[in-house]
């Protein structure tokens, strides 16, 4: 492994200027976080209502081999075999067959740059950042742009001889129904393709065939003689995978001879596909879990933006106190704690306001909790409790 070190020095005024810009960004992030949280609550409830409606009207098809016009336009659930009459093939390697999907995954042995930064505060408000650039060789998909490395000399990655590709059947069927390519792409039961070394390299000339080697499910390629145990920069390894016809479960609208996205009365789209035999109730349970997970993820993201916003607003104070690094650390810890409290309050208030129209009882309860917490914090901050005052009085009397 090769390492290169770089030192960057920044003075107090440079840092203070950046922190003032951070204040402006902070005042933007807080309303953005509120809008994100509010929109997310609306989206979550809207989606939940759509899924409840869909689950109440879905029709289970007993047989996907026949199309019943009575269910045209309705939300249906069906289980059957996904297959295709179309033959897919790799344009360069001899792999082909009546497949739902075929992909070529390509990795290149190449230089990789990793950067580690350590920042040290200095007396007077300045700071020193030490960046360590390390270079190592790894198998990775694609090509790392070595021309953008900090230290280009001696770490150049060549262009790839082969690139990754994927083919999807455009004529796949599901019983009597046709499958859209985007539905086929969701069938992800990948298996290793059978490699026939006799036909695998037919499209290459004799000289280039010597550069290939099949080992452990990979096709190795090198400008020299390939060696999987001692690869050289620029060597590639290729893995071919396929999706064979398989059993699937589909949820969507019966649209003539296809299953298309179903739109509920509130505009929510229901369009789901699972590999294997999955019941309608299980598929809806999965959709509800996805909705809940996304809701929590966006709530955390909104809360995080709010906390960062408050920290940026307080950043000039921390920068000034960094004149003495010890005090800077203390102020940083305090501002972080306050930012977490304020960010949490803003997030909870935004959620409760967003719930007013759809969950008024939850909204009132949440607002009450937030107000009580704020009241307790303010009371403890500005008015010591009765017990504390009594303890102080007892101590004074004892001293007298």
C-alpha positions as a Markdown table, in Angstrom:
| # | Residue | x | y | z |
|---|---|---|---|---|
| 1 | Unk | 0.0 | 0.0 | 0.0 |
| 2 | Unk | 1.3 | 3.5 | -1.0 |
| 3 | Unk | 0.5 | 6.5 | 1.2 |
| 4 | Unk | 0.8 | 10.3 | 0.5 |
| 5 | Unk | 0.3 | 13.0 | 3.2 |
| 6 | Unk | -1.0 | 16.5 | 2.7 |
| 7 | Unk | -1.3 | 19.3 | 5.3 |
| 8 | Unk | -3.9 | 22.1 | 5.0 |
| 9 | Unk | -3.8 | 25.1 | 7.3 |
| 10 | Unk | -6.8 | 27.4 | 7.9 |
| 11 | Unk | -6.8 | 30.6 | 9.9 |
| 12 | Unk | -9.5 | 32.0 | 12.3 |
| 13 | Unk | -10.9 | 34.5 | 9.9 |
| 14 | Unk | -11.2 | 31.9 | 7.1 |
| 15 | Unk | -13.1 | 29.6 | 9.4 |
| 16 | Unk | -15.3 | 32.4 | 10.8 |
| 17 | Unk | -16.2 | 33.4 | 7.2 |
| 18 | Unk | -17.2 | 29.8 | 6.4 |
| 19 | Unk | -19.3 | 29.6 | 9.7 |
| 20 | Unk | -21.2 | 32.8 | 8.8 |
| 21 | Unk | -22.1 | 31.2 | 5.4 |
| 22 | Unk | -23.1 | 28.2 | 7.5 |
| 23 | Unk | -25.6 | 30.4 | 9.4 |
| 24 | Unk | -27.4 | 31.3 | 6.1 |
| 25 | Unk | -27.5 | 27.6 | 5.1 |
| 26 | Unk | -28.8 | 26.7 | 8.6 |
| 27 | Unk | -31.7 | 29.2 | 8.2 |
| 28 | Unk | -32.6 | 27.4 | 4.9 |
| 29 | Unk | -32.2 | 23.9 | 6.2 |
| 30 | Unk | -34.7 | 24.3 | 9.1 |
| 31 | Unk | -37.7 | 25.2 | 6.9 |
| 32 | Unk | -36.6 | 22.6 | 4.4 |
| 33 | Unk | -36.7 | 20.0 | 7.2 |
| 34 | Unk | -40.1 | 21.1 | 8.2 |
| 35 | Unk | -41.4 | 20.8 | 4.7 |
| 36 | Unk | -39.9 | 17.4 | 4.3 |
| 37 | Unk | -41.4 | 16.1 | 7.6 |
| 38 | Unk | -44.8 | 17.6 | 6.8 |
| 39 | Unk | -44.9 | 16.2 | 3.3 |
| 40 | Unk | -43.7 | 12.8 | 4.6 |
| 41 | Unk | -46.6 | 12.6 | 7.1 |
| 42 | Unk | -49.1 | 13.4 | 4.4 |
| 43 | Unk | -47.5 | 10.9 | 2.0 |
| 44 | Unk | -47.4 | 8.2 | 4.6 |
| 45 | Unk | -51.1 | 8.5 | 5.6 |
| 46 | Unk | -52.2 | 8.9 | 2.0 |
| 47 | Unk | -50.3 | 5.8 | 1.0 |
| 48 | Unk | -51.7 | 3.8 | 4.0 |
| 49 | Unk | -55.3 | 4.7 | 3.0 |
| 50 | Unk | -54.6 | 3.6 | -0.6 |
| 51 | Unk | -53.2 | 0.2 | 0.6 |
| 52 | Unk | -56.2 | -0.3 | 2.9 |
| 53 | Unk | -58.6 | 0.3 | 0.0 |
| 54 | Unk | -56.6 | -2.0 | -2.3 |
| 55 | Unk | -56.6 | -4.8 | 0.2 |
| 56 | Unk | -60.4 | -4.5 | 0.5 |
| 57 | Unk | -61.1 | -4.8 | -3.2 |
| 58 | Unk | -58.3 | -7.2 | -4.5 |
| 59 | Unk | -59.5 | -10.3 | -6.4 |
| 60 | Unk | -57.6 | -13.6 | -6.1 |
| 61 | Unk | -57.4 | -15.3 | -9.5 |
| 62 | Unk | -57.6 | -19.1 | -9.1 |
| 63 | Unk | -55.8 | -19.6 | -12.5 |
| 64 | Unk | -53.6 | -17.2 | -14.4 |
| 65 | Unk | -53.8 | -19.3 | -17.5 |
| 66 | Unk | -57.2 | -17.9 | -18.4 |
| 67 | Unk | -58.2 | -14.2 | -18.7 |
| 68 | Unk | -61.7 | -13.5 | -17.3 |
| 69 | Unk | -63.1 | -10.2 | -18.8 |
| 70 | Unk | -65.3 | -9.8 | -15.7 |
| 71 | Unk | -62.2 | -8.7 | -13.8 |
| 72 | Unk | -61.1 | -6.2 | -16.4 |
| 73 | Unk | -59.9 | -3.0 | -14.7 |
| 74 | Unk | -60.0 | -4.6 | -11.2 |
| 75 | Unk | -57.1 | -5.1 | -8.8 |
| 76 | Unk | -56.1 | -8.8 | -9.1 |
| 77 | Unk | -53.6 | -11.1 | -7.4 |
| 78 | Unk | -52.3 | -14.0 | -9.4 |
| 79 | Unk | -49.6 | -16.7 | -9.0 |
| 80 | Unk | -48.1 | -18.5 | -12.0 |
| 81 | Unk | -45.0 | -19.3 | -14.0 |
| 82 | Unk | -43.1 | -16.5 | -15.7 |
| 83 | Unk | -41.5 | -17.7 | -18.9 |
| 84 | Unk | -40.5 | -16.4 | -22.3 |
| 85 | Unk | -40.3 | -17.4 | -26.0 |
| 86 | Unk | -37.5 | -14.9 | -26.6 |
| 87 | Unk | -33.8 | -16.0 | -26.7 |
| 88 | Unk | -31.3 | -13.8 | -25.0 |
| 89 | Unk | -27.6 | -14.0 | -25.7 |
| 90 | Unk | -24.4 | -12.2 | -24.7 |
| 91 | Unk | -23.0 | -10.4 | -27.7 |
| 92 | Unk | -19.4 | -11.5 | -27.1 |
| 93 | Unk | -19.5 | -14.7 | -25.0 |
| 94 | Unk | -21.3 | -17.9 | -26.0 |
| 95 | Unk | -24.1 | -17.8 | -23.5 |
| 96 | Unk | -27.7 | -17.9 | -24.8 |
| 97 | Unk | -31.1 | -19.4 | -24.1 |
| 98 | Unk | -34.8 | -18.6 | -23.5 |
| 99 | Unk | -34.1 | -16.5 | -20.4 |
| 100 | Unk | -36.0 | -13.8 | -18.5 |
| 101 | Unk | -32.8 | -11.9 | -17.9 |
| 102 | Unk | -29.1 | -12.2 | -18.7 |
| 103 | Unk | -26.4 | -10.1 | -17.3 |
| 104 | Unk | -22.6 | -9.8 | -17.5 |
| 105 | Unk | -20.9 | -8.5 | -14.4 |
| 106 | Unk | -17.4 | -7.2 | -14.9 |
| 107 | Unk | -14.8 | -6.3 | -12.3 |
| 108 | Unk | -11.3 | -4.9 | -13.0 |
| 109 | Unk | -8.2 | -5.2 | -10.8 |
| 110 | Unk | -7.3 | -1.5 | -10.4 |
| 111 | Unk | -5.9 | 1.2 | -8.2 |
| 112 | Unk | -8.2 | 2.6 | -5.5 |
| 113 | Unk | -7.7 | 5.8 | -3.7 |
| 114 | Unk | -8.8 | 6.2 | 0.0 |
| 115 | Unk | -8.7 | 9.5 | 1.9 |
| 116 | Unk | -8.5 | 9.8 | 5.7 |
| 117 | Unk | -8.7 | 13.3 | 7.2 |
| 118 | Unk | -7.8 | 14.3 | 10.7 |
| 119 | Unk | -8.4 | 17.9 | 11.9 |
| 120 | Unk | -6.6 | 19.4 | 14.9 |
| 121 | Unk | -7.6 | 22.8 | 16.5 |
| 122 | Unk | -4.7 | 25.2 | 17.2 |
| 123 | Unk | -4.5 | 27.9 | 19.8 |
| 124 | Unk | -5.6 | 31.2 | 18.2 |
| 125 | Unk | -8.6 | 29.7 | 16.4 |
| 126 | Unk | -6.8 | 28.1 | 13.4 |
| 127 | Unk | -6.9 | 24.5 | 12.5 |
| 128 | Unk | -4.7 | 22.0 | 10.7 |
| 129 | Unk | -6.1 | 19.2 | 8.5 |
| 130 | Unk | -3.9 | 16.3 | 7.7 |
| 131 | Unk | -5.1 | 14.3 | 4.7 |
| 132 | Unk | -3.6 | 10.9 | 4.1 |
| 133 | Unk | -4.1 | 9.4 | 0.6 |
| 134 | Unk | -3.5 | 5.7 | 0.4 |
| 135 | Unk | -3.4 | 3.6 | -2.8 |
| 136 | Unk | -4.2 | -0.1 | -3.0 |
| 137 | Unk | -5.2 | -2.5 | -5.7 |
| 138 | Unk | -8.7 | -4.2 | -5.6 |
| 139 | Unk | -11.2 | -6.0 | -7.7 |
| 140 | Unk | -14.0 | -3.4 | -8.3 |
| 141 | Unk | -16.8 | -3.0 | -10.9 |
| 142 | Unk | -16.4 | -0.2 | -13.4 |
| 143 | Unk | -13.3 | 1.9 | -13.5 |
| 144 | Unk | -11.9 | 4.3 | -10.9 |
| 145 | Unk | -11.0 | 7.6 | -12.6 |
| 146 | Unk | -7.3 | 7.5 | -11.7 |
| 147 | Unk | -6.8 | 10.8 | -13.6 |
| 148 | Unk | -8.6 | 12.5 | -10.6 |
| 149 | Unk | -6.4 | 10.9 | -8.0 |
| 150 | Unk | -4.3 | 13.2 | -5.8 |
| 151 | Unk | -1.2 | 11.3 | -6.8 |
| 152 | Unk | -1.7 | 10.2 | -10.4 |
| 153 | Unk | 1.9 | 9.1 | -11.1 |
| 154 | Unk | 2.2 | 5.3 | -10.7 |
| 155 | Unk | -1.5 | 4.8 | -10.1 |
| 156 | Unk | -3.0 | 4.8 | -13.6 |
| 157 | Unk | -6.0 | 2.6 | -14.3 |
| 158 | Unk | -6.3 | 1.4 | -18.0 |
| 159 | Unk | -9.5 | 1.5 | -19.9 |
| 160 | Unk | -11.7 | -1.6 | -19.7 |
| 161 | Unk | -11.7 | -4.2 | -22.4 |
| 162 | Unk | -15.2 | -5.5 | -21.4 |
| 163 | Unk | -18.1 | -3.6 | -19.8 |
| 164 | Unk | -21.1 | -4.8 | -17.8 |
| 165 | Unk | -24.3 | -5.5 | -19.7 |
| 166 | Unk | -27.8 | -6.7 | -19.0 |
| 167 | Unk | -30.6 | -8.0 | -21.2 |
| 168 | Unk | -34.3 | -8.2 | -20.3 |
| 169 | Unk | -36.9 | -10.2 | -22.2 |
| 170 | Unk | -39.4 | -8.1 | -24.0 |
| 171 | Unk | -41.7 | -11.0 | -24.7 |
| 172 | Unk | -42.1 | -12.6 | -21.2 |
| 173 | Unk | -45.5 | -14.1 | -20.2 |
| 174 | Unk | -47.2 | -15.0 | -17.0 |
| 175 | Unk | -49.8 | -17.6 | -17.7 |
| 176 | Unk | -52.1 | -15.9 | -20.2 |
| 177 | Unk | -50.8 | -12.5 | -19.3 |
| 178 | Unk | -47.9 | -10.5 | -20.9 |
| 179 | Unk | -45.3 | -9.1 | -18.6 |
| 180 | Unk | -43.9 | -5.6 | -19.0 |
| 181 | Unk | -40.0 | -5.3 | -19.1 |
| 182 | Unk | -40.1 | -3.4 | -15.8 |
| 183 | Unk | -41.9 | -6.3 | -14.2 |
| 184 | Unk | -39.4 | -8.8 | -15.6 |
| 185 | Unk | -36.6 | -6.7 | -14.1 |
| 186 | Unk | -38.0 | -7.3 | -10.6 |
| 187 | Unk | -37.6 | -11.1 | -11.0 |
| 188 | Unk | -34.2 | -11.3 | -9.4 |
| 189 | Unk | -33.6 | -15.0 | -8.9 |
| 190 | Unk | -30.2 | -14.9 | -10.4 |
| 191 | Unk | -28.2 | -18.1 | -11.0 |
| 192 | Unk | -24.8 | -18.7 | -12.4 |
| 193 | Unk | -24.8 | -19.3 | -16.2 |
| 194 | Unk | -23.4 | -22.6 | -17.5 |
| 195 | Unk | -20.2 | -21.9 | -19.3 |
| 196 | Unk | -19.2 | -24.0 | -22.2 |
| 197 | Unk | -15.5 | -23.4 | -22.8 |
| 198 | Unk | -15.9 | -24.9 | -26.3 |
| 199 | Unk | -18.2 | -22.1 | -27.5 |
| 200 | Unk | -17.4 | -19.4 | -24.9 |
| 201 | Unk | -14.6 | -17.7 | -26.9 |
| 202 | Unk | -15.7 | -18.5 | -30.5 |
| 203 | Unk | -16.0 | -14.8 | -31.4 |
| 204 | Unk | -12.4 | -14.1 | -30.4 |
| 205 | Unk | -9.3 | -14.8 | -32.6 |
| 206 | Unk | -6.8 | -17.5 | -31.6 |
| 207 | Unk | -4.3 | -15.0 | -30.2 |
| 208 | Unk | -6.8 | -13.3 | -27.9 |
| 209 | Unk | -8.2 | -16.7 | -26.6 |
| 210 | Unk | -4.9 | -17.2 | -24.8 |
| 211 | Unk | -5.8 | -14.2 | -22.6 |
| 212 | Unk | -8.8 | -16.0 | -21.1 |
| 213 | Unk | -9.1 | -18.4 | -18.3 |
| 214 | Unk | -12.2 | -20.0 | -16.7 |
| 215 | Unk | -12.0 | -20.6 | -12.9 |
| 216 | Unk | -14.4 | -20.6 | -10.0 |
| 217 | Unk | -17.4 | -19.4 | -12.0 |
| 218 | Unk | -15.4 | -16.4 | -13.4 |
| 219 | Unk | -13.9 | -15.7 | -16.8 |
| 220 | Unk | -10.5 | -14.1 | -16.2 |
| 221 | Unk | -9.0 | -11.8 | -18.9 |
| 222 | Unk | -5.5 | -10.3 | -19.0 |
| 223 | Unk | -3.3 | -8.7 | -21.5 |
| 224 | Unk | -0.7 | -11.2 | -20.3 |
| 225 | Unk | -1.5 | -14.8 | -19.4 |
| 226 | Unk | -4.3 | -14.6 | -16.8 |
| 227 | Unk | -3.5 | -15.7 | -13.2 |
| 228 | Unk | -6.3 | -15.4 | -10.6 |
| 229 | Unk | -3.8 | -15.7 | -7.8 |
| 230 | Unk | -1.5 | -12.9 | -9.0 |
| 231 | Unk | -3.6 | -10.4 | -11.0 |
| 232 | Unk | -2.1 | -7.3 | -12.6 |
| 233 | Unk | -3.7 | -3.9 | -12.9 |
| 234 | Unk | -6.0 | -3.9 | -15.8 |
| 235 | Unk | -7.0 | -7.6 | -15.5 |
| 236 | Unk | -10.7 | -8.3 | -15.6 |
| 237 | Unk | -12.9 | -11.0 | -14.3 |
| 238 | Unk | -16.3 | -11.6 | -15.8 |
| 239 | Unk | -19.3 | -13.4 | -14.3 |
| 240 | Unk | -22.3 | -14.4 | -16.4 |
| 241 | Unk | -25.7 | -14.8 | -14.6 |
| 242 | Unk | -29.2 | -15.6 | -15.8 |
| 243 | Unk | -32.8 | -15.7 | -14.6 |
| 244 | Unk | -34.6 | -18.8 | -15.7 |
| 245 | Unk | -38.4 | -19.2 | -16.0 |
| 246 | Unk | -39.7 | -19.2 | -12.4 |
| 247 | Unk | -42.8 | -19.0 | -10.3 |
| 248 | Unk | -44.0 | -15.5 | -9.4 |
| 249 | Unk | -46.8 | -13.6 | -7.7 |
| 250 | Unk | -48.2 | -10.4 | -9.2 |
| 251 | Unk | -50.5 | -7.7 | -7.8 |
| 252 | Unk | -51.9 | -5.1 | -10.2 |
| 253 | Unk | -54.8 | -4.1 | -12.5 |
| 254 | Unk | -56.1 | -6.6 | -15.1 |
| 255 | Unk | -55.7 | -4.6 | -18.3 |
| 256 | Unk | -56.7 | -6.8 | -21.3 |
| 257 | Unk | -53.9 | -9.4 | -21.5 |
| 258 | Unk | -51.5 | -7.5 | -19.2 |
| 259 | Unk | -51.2 | -6.6 | -15.5 |
| 260 | Unk | -50.7 | -2.9 | -15.2 |
| 261 | Unk | -50.4 | -0.5 | -12.2 |
| 262 | Unk | -53.7 | -0.1 | -10.3 |
| 263 | Unk | -54.7 | 3.4 | -9.1 |
| 264 | Unk | -56.8 | 3.7 | -6.0 |
| 265 | Unk | -59.5 | 6.3 | -5.5 |
| 266 | Unk | -57.0 | 8.6 | -3.8 |
| 267 | Unk | -54.5 | 8.2 | -6.6 |
| 268 | Unk | -52.1 | 5.7 | -5.0 |
| 269 | Unk | -50.4 | 3.2 | -7.3 |
| 270 | Unk | -50.4 | -0.5 | -6.5 |
| 271 | Unk | -48.0 | -2.5 | -8.7 |
| 272 | Unk | -46.1 | -5.3 | -7.0 |
| 273 | Unk | -44.3 | -8.5 | -8.0 |
| 274 | Unk | -42.6 | -11.2 | -5.8 |
| 275 | Unk | -40.6 | -14.3 | -6.7 |
| 276 | Unk | -42.3 | -17.4 | -5.5 |
| 277 | Unk | -45.8 | -18.1 | -4.2 |
| 278 | Unk | -46.8 | -15.2 | -2.1 |
| 279 | Unk | -50.4 | -14.5 | -1.0 |
| 280 | Unk | -52.2 | -11.2 | -1.5 |
| 281 | Unk | -52.3 | -10.5 | 2.3 |
| 282 | Unk | -48.5 | -11.1 | 2.5 |
| 283 | Unk | -47.9 | -8.8 | -0.5 |
| 284 | Unk | -50.0 | -6.0 | 1.1 |
| 285 | Unk | -48.2 | -6.6 | 4.4 |
| 286 | Unk | -44.9 | -6.1 | 2.6 |
| 287 | Unk | -46.2 | -2.9 | 0.9 |
| 288 | Unk | -47.3 | -1.6 | 4.3 |
| 289 | Unk | -43.8 | -2.4 | 5.8 |
| 290 | Unk | -42.2 | -0.5 | 2.9 |
| 291 | Unk | -44.4 | 2.5 | 3.6 |
| 292 | Unk | -43.6 | 2.4 | 7.3 |
| 293 | Unk | -39.9 | 2.1 | 6.7 |
| 294 | Unk | -39.8 | 5.0 | 4.2 |
| 295 | Unk | -41.8 | 7.1 | 6.7 |
| 296 | Unk | -39.3 | 6.5 | 9.5 |
| 297 | Unk | -36.4 | 7.1 | 7.1 |
| 298 | Unk | -37.7 | 10.4 | 6.0 |
| 299 | Unk | -38.6 | 11.4 | 9.6 |
| 300 | Unk | -35.0 | 10.8 | 10.6 |
| 301 | Unk | -33.7 | 12.7 | 7.6 |
| 302 | Unk | -35.9 | 15.6 | 8.4 |
| 303 | Unk | -34.9 | 15.6 | 12.0 |
| 304 | Unk | -31.2 | 15.4 | 11.0 |
| 305 | Unk | -31.6 | 18.4 | 8.7 |
| 306 | Unk | -33.1 | 20.4 | 11.5 |
| 307 | Unk | -30.4 | 19.5 | 13.9 |
| 308 | Unk | -27.7 | 20.3 | 11.4 |
| 309 | Unk | -29.4 | 23.6 | 10.7 |
| 310 | Unk | -29.4 | 24.6 | 14.4 |
| 311 | Unk | -25.7 | 23.6 | 14.6 |
| 312 | Unk | -24.8 | 25.7 | 11.6 |
| 313 | Unk | -26.6 | 28.7 | 13.1 |
| 314 | Unk | -24.5 | 28.3 | 16.3 |
| 315 | Unk | -21.2 | 27.6 | 14.4 |
| 316 | Unk | -19.8 | 31.2 | 14.7 |
| 317 | Unk | -19.9 | 30.9 | 18.5 |
| 318 | Unk | -18.0 | 27.6 | 18.4 |
| 319 | Unk | -15.5 | 29.0 | 15.9 |
| 320 | Unk | -14.7 | 32.0 | 18.2 |
| 321 | Unk | -14.3 | 29.8 | 21.3 |
| 322 | Unk | -11.9 | 27.6 | 19.3 |
| 323 | Unk | -9.3 | 30.3 | 20.1 |
| 324 | Unk | -8.8 | 28.1 | 23.1 |
| 325 | Unk | -9.4 | 24.5 | 21.8 |
| 326 | Unk | -10.6 | 23.2 | 25.2 |
| 327 | Unk | -13.4 | 25.8 | 25.4 |
| 328 | Unk | -14.2 | 25.1 | 21.8 |
| 329 | Unk | -14.8 | 21.5 | 22.5 |
| 330 | Unk | -17.1 | 22.3 | 25.5 |
| 331 | Unk | -19.1 | 24.8 | 23.5 |
| 332 | Unk | -19.3 | 22.3 | 20.6 |
| 333 | Unk | -20.8 | 19.7 | 22.9 |
| 334 | Unk | -23.3 | 22.2 | 24.4 |
| 335 | Unk | -24.4 | 23.5 | 21.0 |
| 336 | Unk | -24.8 | 19.9 | 19.8 |
| 337 | Unk | -27.0 | 19.1 | 22.8 |
| 338 | Unk | -29.1 | 22.2 | 22.3 |
| 339 | Unk | -29.4 | 21.6 | 18.5 |
| 340 | Unk | -30.7 | 18.0 | 19.2 |
| 341 | Unk | -33.3 | 19.3 | 21.6 |
| 342 | Unk | -34.4 | 22.2 | 19.3 |
| 343 | Unk | -34.4 | 19.9 | 16.3 |
| 344 | Unk | -36.5 | 17.3 | 18.1 |
| 345 | Unk | -39.0 | 19.9 | 19.2 |
| 346 | Unk | -39.3 | 21.4 | 15.7 |
| 347 | Unk | -39.7 | 17.9 | 14.2 |
| 348 | Unk | -42.4 | 16.8 | 16.8 |
| 349 | Unk | -44.3 | 20.1 | 16.4 |
| 350 | Unk | -44.2 | 19.7 | 12.6 |
| 351 | Unk | -45.5 | 16.1 | 12.8 |
| 352 | Unk | -48.3 | 17.1 | 15.2 |
| 353 | Unk | -49.4 | 20.0 | 12.9 |
| 354 | Unk | -49.3 | 17.7 | 9.9 |
| 355 | Unk | -51.6 | 15.3 | 11.8 |
| 356 | Unk | -54.2 | 17.9 | 12.6 |
| 357 | Unk | -56.2 | 17.2 | 9.4 |
| 358 | Unk | -55.9 | 13.4 | 9.5 |
| 359 | Unk | -55.2 | 12.4 | 13.1 |
| 360 | Unk | -56.5 | 15.1 | 15.3 |
| 361 | Unk | -56.4 | 13.1 | 18.6 |
| 362 | Unk | -52.8 | 12.0 | 17.9 |
| 363 | Unk | -52.0 | 15.6 | 17.0 |
| 364 | Unk | -53.4 | 17.1 | 20.2 |
| 365 | Unk | -51.6 | 14.5 | 22.3 |
| 366 | Unk | -48.3 | 15.0 | 20.7 |
| 367 | Unk | -48.5 | 18.8 | 20.9 |
| 368 | Unk | -49.4 | 18.5 | 24.6 |
| 369 | Unk | -46.4 | 16.3 | 25.2 |
| 370 | Unk | -44.1 | 18.7 | 23.4 |
| 371 | Unk | -45.5 | 21.7 | 25.3 |
| 372 | Unk | -45.1 | 19.9 | 28.7 |
| 373 | Unk | -41.5 | 19.0 | 27.9 |
| 374 | Unk | -40.6 | 22.6 | 26.8 |
| 375 | Unk | -42.3 | 24.0 | 30.0 |
| 376 | Unk | -40.4 | 21.6 | 32.3 |
| 377 | Unk | -37.1 | 22.5 | 30.6 |
| 378 | Unk | -37.7 | 26.2 | 30.8 |
| 379 | Unk | -38.8 | 25.9 | 34.4 |
| 380 | Unk | -35.7 | 24.0 | 35.4 |
| 381 | Unk | -33.6 | 26.5 | 33.6 |
| 382 | Unk | -35.0 | 29.7 | 35.0 |
| 383 | Unk | -36.6 | 28.6 | 38.3 |
| 384 | Unk | -34.8 | 26.2 | 40.6 |
| 385 | Unk | -37.2 | 23.7 | 42.2 |
| 386 | Unk | -38.5 | 24.1 | 45.7 |
| 387 | Unk | -36.4 | 21.2 | 47.0 |
| 388 | Unk | -33.2 | 22.8 | 45.8 |
| 389 | Unk | -34.0 | 26.1 | 47.5 |
| 390 | Unk | -34.8 | 24.3 | 50.7 |
| 391 | Unk | -31.4 | 22.5 | 50.5 |
| 392 | Unk | -29.6 | 25.8 | 50.0 |
| 393 | Unk | -31.5 | 27.3 | 53.0 |
| 394 | Unk | -30.5 | 24.4 | 55.3 |
| 395 | Unk | -26.9 | 24.7 | 54.3 |
| 396 | Unk | -26.9 | 28.5 | 55.0 |
| 397 | Unk | -28.5 | 27.9 | 58.5 |
| 398 | Unk | -25.9 | 25.2 | 59.3 |
| 399 | Unk | -23.1 | 27.5 | 58.4 |
| 400 | Unk | -24.5 | 30.3 | 60.6 |
